[in-house]
Amino acid sequence: MTTDPLPTAQALIRCASVTPADDGAIAVLEAALTPLGFTCHRLRFGEIENLFAIRQGRGNGPHLCFAGHTDVVPPGEGWRHDPFAAAVEHDTLYGRGAVDMKGGVAAFVAAAADAVADGTADRGTLSFLITGDEEGPAVDGTTRVLDWMKEQGHIPSMCLVGEPTSQAALGDTIKIGRRGSLSADITVHGTQGHVAYPDRADNPIHRLVRVLHRLTAEPLDHGSVWFQPSTLQVTSVDVGNPAGNIVPAAARARLNIRFNDLHTSATLEADIRRVLLEEAPRHEARFSCSGESFLTQPGPFVDALKNAVLTATGRETRLDTGGGTSDARFITRLCPVAELGAVGTTMHKVDECTPVAELRDLAALYGAIIRECLA
C-alpha cells in the first residue's frame, strides 16, 4: 500500500455521526473520492445523508461496489480518550467507529486510491454505497440508495460490505449470508375475575403460557448446510397486575426468531398464528421482519475474496453466516454480496480501537480484493 488509510479514518472518527447525525462524515468521503475520479452523488432521504460514488474504468469490466456506513452508536461513558478525537496511542487508533466501521471505509478509500494510481481501477467500475442509517432504523439508508441505483442503472456485479467480520485475525472469516429476524408482539385477552372464582374468569396468562410452551418445546430445525439452527427467544412477558387476588384481563409477550434458509418470515408467522388460534382465540399479534435470511452461494465472487485473503494475509478463511443482521440483507436483492472487514472485538464497546498496523493491513487486503474482482 502507498496510500495510508489513517488520516481518512481519523477525519471520519472526528465527525460525531451518531445515528441519524452526519456531522460532516459524507463530506469527508466526497473530498477524498472526487480527486480520484469518482462522481459523487449525495443522497438525502428524510434526515439521513447517504453517498453513492462511482468511477467507471476504460473497459467493460466488472462493477465492484463497496458498501459501508458512517453512522455510529452512542459512545457511552468511561472512555480513556475523547471518543471523537481519533487519538493514536501506542500505535492504536481509538474512537467510536474505529472498527465499526469508519476504519473499514477509510481502508477501502485507500485501496481505491492505490487501484487508481496503478491502473487496476481502469479494468472495471468501482463504487461506494455509504449510508448514515445502518445503526438506526435502516429505513432511509441503504434501501433507498439501492432504489436510486436501480433507477439510474448502476447495478453492481458484486458487492463487498465492510463490516468487521474477522473474529481473531484479519481475514479469518467471510460472511456469505445472514439469518433472518422476525419479531412478534402478542397480546392474549381473557376475562378478568376473582381468583377464588376461576369458573367466572378466563385467565389469559394460562393461555399465553401454553402458547409459549408450544412455541419453545421443540427446536425449529437442526440447521442447514450453511446455517446454524434457527432459534426462538421469548424476550418479554408482561401482565402489569398490581393485585394478587385478581385474574387479569390480558397478558402480553414479545419474542424474536433468528431463522435460517429453511424458513421464511411468512411461514414462521403462519405457524405462530396457528398456535395462537388454537390456544388463545382472543388475541392480537403484530409481526415485524427486519430481514429475510439470505445466502451468497460459494462461486467466483467468494473465491475471489478467499484468494485475496490468502494473498494478503497468508491465511485460509472461513465462510460463515452467524451473527446479527447487516445491510447486506438489502443488497442481496440487487447482486451477490459478502462481508469482510476488521477484527470486531471492540465494536460498540467503550474504548473502541484498532491497531494502526491492522488498519493498514485491511487496506492492503481490500487492494488485493479489488485486483481479484476486477481481473
Summary of the structure (lengths in Angstrom):
residues: 375
radius of gyration: 23.9
end to end distance: 18.4
largest distance: 83.5
contacts: 1357
relative contact order: 0.20
helix: 32%
strand: 27%
